[in-house]
């Protein structure tokens, strides 16, 4: 026996027609939205074209403020990877949801009060707690006791540093260097300045992810794997307790 329910004449007659359903979905609310757009377009010089441009510009503004922002490379401090005049696209969400800058990342930061009243782009060499030293017996930078081969991004002919240093990076700060060391003013040059040449993580604008101009230089900016074998920073030792009898 066929147990599927069959519609009765009453069921069929009580169903609204397709035209009635379409009419219901385009009720007062739908018409009011279209009326608002039409009124706005009539109010603006240029009509719908001007309205479309304003919406597009607002979208770009929101995108630039909260997601992606273009920056122009002003100097040769990050050659050979980034050349003067290149436009890079900075990912402003890269460190906004619990992620932290990592060694090897190329970051843009606000240098006000530390480097100068401008935005800078450098490579992260040390993060909070890292012990960064230059140089080992072979002239390489050493991070947490591990020598780092920077030859894949260091400017040809440059040494890792002509300035010796031995620093421990404070928590929530970064030690940064340019890839073109002989042309870069970076953490090495500000060790005696306020902040000791370190950049607060909170002042990082974002991670440079793409070169978008010129078109012939379009490419993804990858963080260097040269630091992959660097061990974690040693945990700070608690102060030694002093006994009652000293």
Secondary structure, DSSP 8 states (H G I E B T S, - for coil): ---S----HHHHHHS--HHHHHHHHTSHHHHHHHHHHHHHHHHSTTTHHHHHHHHHHHHHHHHHHHTEEEEE--SSTTTTTS-TT-EEEEETTTTSSS----TT-EEEEE-TTTT-SSEEEEEEEE-TT-EEEE--TTS-EEETTEE---TTTS-TT--S-SS-EEEE--TTEEEEE-SSGGG---GGGGTTSTTTT-EEGGGEEEEEEEEEESGGG-EE----GGGTT--------------TT-
